[in-house]
């Protein structure tokens, strides 16, 4: 008896394809977006004010696999007043955590840029934790189109 797997992960036994559903095996549950839980853990449940954080994302992303993201936080970045960390979450991805950036006064500025993956049209949230324990945020919605079709 020959045994191999197909590209889709089905088991092939002597030419017969046996998929997980046919064997009565449960399918993995869809991942629950944990953005709310991540924000709560990051802030310790403290209130988050809007302002100081500026997210730069496109309004429309023709390719959700590579969406440019940049942020800046208005802070003097001194020993007395600086950004400690910035959490970025995507509310519509299977897992909400995108990245956490850490800063010190020696960073000089609180800014970063990268590319992120978005599964669908959704809000992206950046929350800055200041050294005095306060939190500030900005939210942007990004419309992810399929195949470059803006409609």
GROMACS elastic network, one bead per residue, 0.5 to 0.9 nm:
[ bonds ]
;  ai    aj funct       b0    kb
    1    13     6  0.67831   500
    1    14     6  0.54814   500
    2    12     6  0.78595   500
    2    13     6  0.58400   500
    2    15     6  0.78655   500
    3    11     6  0.72535   500
    3    12     6  0.55782   500
    3    14     6  0.64099   500
    3    15     6  0.83734   500
    4    10     6  0.86350   500
    4    11     6  0.61954   500
    4    12     6  0.52479   500
    4    13     6  0.69521   500
    4    14     6  0.87485   500
    5     8     6  0.78180   500
    5     9     6  0.57400   500
    5    10     6  0.56632   500
    5    12     6  0.56355   500
    5    13     6  0.87569   500
    5    17     6  0.88646   500
    6     9     6  0.53078   500
    6    10     6  0.55188   500
    6    11     6  0.66792   500
    6    12     6  0.69977   500
    6    17     6  0.85778   500
    7    10     6  0.75408   500
    8    19     6  0.89881   500
    9    19     6  0.77658   500
    9    20     6  0.87429   500
   10    17     6  0.64599   500
   10    18     6  0.58357   500
   10    20     6  0.69107   500
   11    16     6  0.82328   500
   11    17     6  0.58656   500
   11    18     6  0.51996   500
   11    19     6  0.62806   500
   11    20     6  0.83031   500
   12    15     6  0.58154   500
   12    16     6  0.54930   500
   12    18     6  0.61292   500
   12    19     6  0.85907   500
   13    16     6  0.52585   500
   13    17     6  0.65525   500
   13    18     6  0.74983   500
   14    17     6  0.84692   500
   18    21     6  0.83069   500
   18    22     6  0.64031   500
   18    23     6  0.71732   500
   19    22     6  0.53918   500
   19    23     6  0.66557   500
   19    25     6  0.87823   500
   20    23     6  0.52188   500
   20    24     6  0.64217   500
   20    25     6  0.51754   500
   20    26     6  0.73269   500
   20    27     6  0.73979   500
   21    24     6  0.51571   500
   21    25     6  0.57472   500
   21    26     6  0.70933   500
   21    27     6  0.74182   500
   22    25     6  0.74880   500
   23    26     6  0.88846   500
   26    29     6  0.84401   500
   27    30     6  0.88595   500
   28    31     6  0.85110   500
   29    32     6  0.85862   500
   30    94     6  0.74583   500
   31    34     6  0.87258   500
   31    93     6  0.88736   500
   31    94     6  0.51433   500
   31    95     6  0.66343   500
   32    93     6  0.86982   500
   32    94     6  0.58760   500
   32    95     6  0.66130   500
   32    96     6  0.86126   500
   33    36     6  0.79816   500
   33    37     6  0.88202   500
   33    90     6  0.85561   500
   33    91     6  0.67831   500
   33    92     6  0.67600   500
   33    93     6  0.62743   500
   33    94     6  0.50090   500
   33    96     6  0.52960   500
   33    97     6  0.87020   500
   34    37     6  0.52665   500
   34    38     6  0.61786   500
   34    39     6  0.86945   500
   34    89     6  0.89733   500
   34    91     6  0.80114   500
   34    93     6  0.89646   500
   34    94     6  0.80276   500
   34    95     6  0.58686   500
   34    96     6  0.52269   500
   34    97     6  0.74430   500
   35    38     6  0.50891   500
   35    39     6  0.61643   500
   35    40     6  0.85827   500
   35    89     6  0.58823   500
   35    90     6  0.67262   500
   35    91     6  0.57380   500
   35    92     6  0.85719   500
   35    93     6  0.88204   500
   35    95     6  0.72613   500
   35    97     6  0.63520   500
   36    39     6  0.51832   500
   36    40     6  0.61527   500
   36    41     6  0.86359   500
   36    89     6  0.88612   500
   36    91     6  0.80915   500
   36    96     6  0.81718   500
   37    40     6  0.50681   500
   37    41     6  0.61284   500
   37    42     6  0.85269   500
   38    41     6  0.51435   500
   38    42     6  0.60478   500
   38    43     6  0.85765   500
   38    87     6  0.86443   500
   38    89     6  0.79995   500
   38    96     6  0.76900   500
   38    97     6  0.70818   500
   39    42     6  0.50254   500
   39    43     6  0.60312   500
   39    44     6  0.81221   500
   39    45     6  0.80645   500
   39    87     6  0.78065   500
   39    89     6  0.80617   500
   39   127     6  0.80173   500
   40    43     6  0.52948   500
   40    44     6  0.55227   500
   40    45     6  0.50382   500
   40    46     6  0.78722   500
   41    44     6  0.51303   500
   41    45     6  0.70300   500
   42    45     6  0.79636   500
   42    87     6  0.75540   500
   42   127     6  0.87397   500
   42   129     6  0.83140   500
   43    46     6  0.53441   500
   43    47     6  0.76272   500
   43    48     6  0.78727   500
   43   127     6  0.87020   500
   43   129     6  0.75906   500
   43   133     6  0.86140   500
   43   134     6  0.86538   500
   43   135     6  0.72180   500
   44    47     6  0.89528   500
   45    48     6  0.88930   500
   46   133     6  0.87030   500
   46   134     6  0.79287   500
   46   135     6  0.77279   500
   47   134     6  0.80340   500
   47   135     6  0.70813   500
   47   136     6  0.88146   500
   48   127     6  0.78488   500
   48   128     6  0.89784   500
   48   134     6  0.74168   500
   48   136     6  0.53559   500
   48   137     6  0.66344   500
   49    52     6  0.89200   500
   49   134     6  0.82890   500
   49   135     6  0.62375   500
   49   137     6  0.62661   500
   49   138     6  0.88942   500
   50    53     6  0.75643   500
   50   135     6  0.84580   500
   50   136     6  0.52749   500
   50   138     6  0.60564   500
   50   139     6  0.87952   500
   51    54     6  0.75456   500
   51    73     6  0.87745   500
   51    74     6  0.86541   500
   51   136     6  0.58574   500
   51   137     6  0.60887   500
   51   138     6  0.66534   500
   52    72     6  0.81235   500
   52    73     6  0.53745   500
   52    75     6  0.75790   500
   52   128     6  0.83825   500
   52   136     6  0.62859   500
   52   137     6  0.72343   500
   52   138     6  0.81339   500
   53    71     6  0.69929   500
   53    72     6  0.58921   500
   53    74     6  0.65104   500
   53   126     6  0.73158   500
   53   127     6  0.74004   500
   53   128     6  0.69148   500
   53   136     6  0.63857   500
   53   137     6  0.54815   500
   53   138     6  0.55431   500
   54    70     6  0.83858   500
   54    71     6  0.54433   500
   54    72     6  0.53507   500
   54    73     6  0.63169   500
   54    74     6  0.82290   500
   54   126     6  0.83209   500
   54   137     6  0.79786   500
   54   138     6  0.60209   500
   54   139     6  0.85526   500
   55    69     6  0.73422   500
   55    70     6  0.60148   500
   55    72     6  0.68412   500
   55    73     6  0.88620   500
   55   124     6  0.86807   500
   55   125     6  0.81039   500
   55   126     6  0.69897   500
   55   137     6  0.88687   500
   55   138     6  0.61749   500
   55   139     6  0.70660   500
   55   140     6  0.69717   500
   56    68     6  0.81812   500
   56    69     6  0.58345   500
   56    71     6  0.57564   500
   56    72     6  0.84291   500
   56   113     6  0.89271   500
   56   140     6  0.81091   500
   57    60     6  0.85839   500
   57    61     6  0.88357   500
   57    67     6  0.76074   500
   57    68     6  0.62461   500
   57    69     6  0.51064   500
   57    70     6  0.67702   500
   57    71     6  0.86536   500
   57   124     6  0.87196   500
   57   140     6  0.71233   500
   57   141     6  0.83416   500
   57   142     6  0.71696   500
   58    61     6  0.62464   500
   58    67     6  0.76733   500
   58    68     6  0.73255   500
   58    69     6  0.80101   500
   58   140     6  0.88637   500
   58   141     6  0.86766   500
   58   142     6  0.64432   500
   58   143     6  0.83750   500
   59   140     6  0.80640   500
   59   141     6  0.67698   500
   59   143     6  0.60966   500
   59   144     6  0.86841   500
   60    63     6  0.89741   500
   60   121     6  0.87243   500
   60   141     6  0.87587   500
   60   142     6  0.56060   500
   60   144     6  0.59340   500
   60   145     6  0.71082   500
   60   150     6  0.76771   500
   61    64     6  0.59695   500
   61    66     6  0.83519   500
   61    67     6  0.63539   500
   61    68     6  0.88169   500
   61   118     6  0.89064   500
   61   121     6  0.87683   500
   61   142     6  0.66734   500
   61   143     6  0.60361   500
   61   145     6  0.62255   500
   61   148     6  0.81259   500
   61   150     6  0.88765   500
   62    67     6  0.85556   500
   62   143     6  0.84044   500
   62   144     6  0.60817   500
   62   145     6  0.51088   500
   62   146     6  0.66857   500
   62   147     6  0.68531   500
   62   149     6  0.72834   500
   62   150     6  0.75422   500
   63    66     6  0.60480   500
   63    67     6  0.69045   500
   63   117     6  0.87067   500
   63   118     6  0.86122   500
   63   144     6  0.68624   500
   63   145     6  0.69315   500
   63   146     6  0.72556   500
   63   147     6  0.74816   500
   63   148     6  0.69768   500
   64    67     6  0.59061   500
   64   116     6  0.80398   500
   64   117     6  0.55561   500
   64   119     6  0.62108   500
   64   120     6  0.70984   500
   64   121     6  0.87195   500
   64   143     6  0.89408   500
   64   144     6  0.57327   500
   64   145     6  0.75406   500
   64   146     6  0.82689   500
   65   115     6  0.85569   500
   65   116     6  0.69722   500
   65   118     6  0.62870   500
   65   119     6  0.77128   500
   66   115     6  0.55390   500
   66   116     6  0.55618   500
   66   117     6  0.54565   500
   66   118     6  0.78487   500
   67   114     6  0.83836   500
   67   115     6  0.51508   500
   67   116     6  0.51176   500
   67   117     6  0.60983   500
   67   118     6  0.72337   500
   68   113     6  0.74529   500
   68   114     6  0.60204   500
   68   116     6  0.64096   500
   68   117     6  0.89950   500
   69   112     6  0.83770   500
   69   113     6  0.55804   500
   69   114     6  0.54430   500
   69   115     6  0.56013   500
   69   116     6  0.67711   500
   70   111     6  0.73359   500
   70   112     6  0.56465   500
   70   114     6  0.64053   500
   70   115     6  0.83869   500
   71   110     6  0.82137   500
   71   111     6  0.54532   500
   71   112     6  0.57555   500
   71   113     6  0.65400   500
   71   126     6  0.79370   500
   72   109     6  0.79968   500
   72   110     6  0.57923   500
   72   112     6  0.68906   500
   73    83     6  0.76242   500
   73    86     6  0.88472   500
   73   109     6  0.78617   500
   73   110     6  0.53921   500
   73   111     6  0.63602   500
   73   128     6  0.73527   500
   73   136     6  0.88472   500
   74    77     6  0.87796   500
   74    83     6  0.88587   500
   74   109     6  0.84284   500
   74   110     6  0.75000   500
   75    78     6  0.81960   500
   75    81     6  0.69297   500
   75    82     6  0.58258   500
   75    83     6  0.67971   500
   75   109     6  0.74812   500
   75   110     6  0.72061   500
   75   130     6  0.87958   500
   76    80     6  0.88751   500
   76    81     6  0.63446   500
   76    82     6  0.63087   500
   76    83     6  0.88002   500
   76   105     6  0.84728   500
   76   108     6  0.80585   500
   76   109     6  0.76750   500
   77    80     6  0.79503   500
   77    81     6  0.58136   500
   77    83     6  0.66377   500
   77   103     6  0.88788   500
   77   104     6  0.73878   500
   77   106     6  0.75595   500
   77   107     6  0.74245   500
   77   108     6  0.58395   500
   77   109     6  0.62932   500
   77   110     6  0.74350   500
   78    81     6  0.51542   500
   78    82     6  0.56141   500
   78   104     6  0.85200   500
   78   105     6  0.50857   500
   78   106     6  0.80182   500
   78   108     6  0.80924   500
   79    82     6  0.66083   500
   79   104     6  0.82835   500
   79   105     6  0.57278   500
   79   106     6  0.87526   500
   79   131     6  0.87691   500
   80   105     6  0.87330   500
   80   131     6  0.78404   500
   80   132     6  0.84899   500
   81   105     6  0.81502   500
   81   130     6  0.73660   500
   81   131     6  0.63719   500
   81   132     6  0.73679   500
   82   103     6  0.80842   500
   82   104     6  0.70120   500
   82   105     6  0.60022   500
   82   109     6  0.89381   500
   82   110     6  0.82604   500
   82   129     6  0.88556   500
   82   130     6  0.58543   500
   82   131     6  0.57034   500
   82   132     6  0.83168   500
   83    86     6  0.77186   500
   83   102     6  0.81104   500
   83   103     6  0.60849   500
   83   104     6  0.69065   500
   83   105     6  0.77355   500
   83   109     6  0.87578   500
   83   110     6  0.65408   500
   83   128     6  0.66742   500
   83   129     6  0.59424   500
   83   131     6  0.59956   500
   84   101     6  0.85186   500
   84   102     6  0.58821   500
   84   103     6  0.50326   500
   84   104     6  0.61422   500
   84   105     6  0.85463   500
   84   110     6  0.88818   500
   84   128     6  0.75219   500
   84   129     6  0.55824   500
   84   130     6  0.54194   500
   84   131     6  0.56808   500
   85   100     6  0.67725   500
   85   101     6  0.53974   500
   85   103     6  0.57024   500
   85   104     6  0.85685   500
   85   110     6  0.87258   500
   85   127     6  0.82601   500
   85   128     6  0.58404   500
   85   129     6  0.53138   500
   85   130     6  0.73292   500
   85   131     6  0.89074   500
   86    99     6  0.81997   500
   86   100     6  0.55580   500
   86   101     6  0.51054   500
   86   102     6  0.65743   500
   86   103     6  0.82614   500
   86   110     6  0.86809   500
   86   126     6  0.65191   500
   86   127     6  0.54088   500
   86   129     6  0.61931   500
   87    97     6  0.80541   500
   87    98     6  0.78459   500
   87    99     6  0.60628   500
   87   101     6  0.65400   500
   87   102     6  0.89034   500
   87   125     6  0.80110   500
   87   126     6  0.55795   500
   87   127     6  0.52106   500
   87   128     6  0.65618   500
   87   129     6  0.82677   500
   88    96     6  0.85375   500
   88    97     6  0.66384   500
   88    98     6  0.54488   500
   88    99     6  0.53221   500
   88   100     6  0.62059   500
   88   101     6  0.83763   500
   88   124     6  0.71131   500
   88   125     6  0.56238   500
   88   127     6  0.65495   500
   88   128     6  0.89518   500
   89    93     6  0.88020   500
   89    95     6  0.87371   500
   89    96     6  0.51211   500
   89    98     6  0.51045   500
   89    99     6  0.71320   500
   89   100     6  0.88773   500
   89   123     6  0.85120   500
   89   124     6  0.57827   500
   89   125     6  0.53172   500
   89   126     6  0.65839   500
   89   127     6  0.86175   500
   90    93     6  0.58016   500
   90    94     6  0.89082   500
   90    95     6  0.78433   500
   90    97     6  0.65428   500
   90    98     6  0.65138   500
   90   118     6  0.73448   500
   90   122     6  0.70373   500
   90   123     6  0.61178   500
   90   125     6  0.64451   500
   91    94     6  0.85385   500
   91    95     6  0.83024   500
   91    96     6  0.56688   500
   91    97     6  0.87241   500
   91   122     6  0.61656   500
   91   123     6  0.56022   500
   91   124     6  0.62630   500
   91   125     6  0.77005   500
   92    95     6  0.80204   500
   92    96     6  0.70244   500
   92   118     6  0.76518   500
   92   119     6  0.68921   500
   92   120     6  0.65190   500
   92   121     6  0.72597   500
   92   122     6  0.52704   500
   92   123     6  0.70596   500
   92   124     6  0.84414   500
   93    96     6  0.55237   500
   93    97     6  0.84854   500
   93   117     6  0.84703   500
   93   118     6  0.62324   500
   93   119     6  0.53685   500
   93   120     6  0.71761   500
   93   122     6  0.80943   500
   94   119     6  0.76824   500
   95    98     6  0.81968   500
   97   100     6  0.82120   500
   98   116     6  0.72153   500
   98   117     6  0.83825   500
  101   111     6  0.89478   500
  101   112     6  0.79432   500
  102   110     6  0.88751   500
  103   106     6  0.78583   500
  103   107     6  0.59541   500
  103   108     6  0.88244   500
  103   109     6  0.84348   500
  103   110     6  0.67228   500
  104   107     6  0.53656   500
  104   108     6  0.79044   500
  104   110     6  0.86561   500
  105   108     6  0.59703   500
  105   109     6  0.80185   500
  106   109     6  0.83516   500
  107   110     6  0.69068   500
  118   121     6  0.74796   500
  118   122     6  0.78076   500
  118   142     6  0.85866   500
  118   144     6  0.73798   500
  119   122     6  0.83433   500
  119   144     6  0.77448   500
  120   142     6  0.84599   500
  120   143     6  0.73072   500
  120   144     6  0.54013   500
  120   145     6  0.79058   500
  121   141     6  0.72836   500
  121   142     6  0.56428   500
  121   145     6  0.76841   500
  122   140     6  0.83546   500
  122   141     6  0.54832   500
  122   142     6  0.56708   500
  122   143     6  0.66448   500
  122   144     6  0.78732   500
  123   139     6  0.64396   500
  123   140     6  0.54717   500
  123   142     6  0.62825   500
  123   143     6  0.88155   500
  124   138     6  0.84506   500
  124   139     6  0.56640   500
  124   140     6  0.54124   500
  124   141     6  0.61701   500
  124   142     6  0.73837   500
  125   137     6  0.69876   500
  125   138     6  0.58954   500
  125   140     6  0.66439   500
  125   141     6  0.87935   500
  126   136     6  0.83286   500
  126   137     6  0.54670   500
  126   138     6  0.55481   500
  126   139     6  0.65241   500
  126   140     6  0.89092   500
  127   135     6  0.66011   500
  127   136     6  0.55896   500
  127   138     6  0.68188   500
  127   139     6  0.88512   500
  128   134     6  0.83245   500
  128   135     6  0.55076   500
  128   136     6  0.52259   500
  128   137     6  0.61467   500
  128   138     6  0.89850   500
  129   132     6  0.83045   500
  129   133     6  0.64836   500
  129   134     6  0.60797   500
  129   136     6  0.68692   500
  130   133     6  0.54618   500
  130   134     6  0.53674   500
  130   135     6  0.61310   500
  130   136     6  0.80895   500
  131   134     6  0.73733   500
  132   135     6  0.89591   500
  143   150     6  0.86799   500
  144   148     6  0.88106   500
  144   150     6  0.84880   500
  145   148     6  0.57355   500
  145   149     6  0.57750   500
  145   150     6  0.57346   500
  145   151     6  0.74599   500
  146   149     6  0.58851   500
  146   150     6  0.78834   500
  147   150     6  0.86823   500
